[in-house]
Amino acid sequence: MTRADCILLAEKTVAATVRRLPADLRPLAQAVPVLYEREPKADVLAEGFEPDILGLFSGSPHGTEFDGSQPAPPRILLYIDNLWDYAEGDPEIFRDEVRLTYLHELGHYFGWDEDELAERGLE
């Protein structure tokens, strides 16, 4: 599968995931852009993230006041090459992991910490 095919599959998976969210969460999810990058950039790795990270939420969580510590708007990054490698080239596993990673990062946007994500099965 080409990288373009992986991105298209990831975009379709995220869109389907958003459609299945509860009605009150859908508009919030739609307001957060999802970027599809090949792999984490040097600045992400410099923050201490592992090179095989699957996704990342950056920006201020929903409902928090802008304080200048997060100058960029909220966004979710999905690392396509890492997700594909994690899935070992299996499109079904790739879709499942894109869905789970997206929901995990969306949970961070909602302000959920790692314990709250785990309680919701999004670890």
PyMOL commands that set and color helices and strands:
alter all, ss='L'
color gray80, all
select helices_A, chain A and resi 3-19+26-30+42-46+80-86+91-109+114-119
alter helices_A, ss='H'
color red, helices_A
select strands_A, chain A and resi 34-37+55-58+75-79
alter strands_A, ss='S'
color yellow, strands_A
deselect
rebuild
show_as cartoon
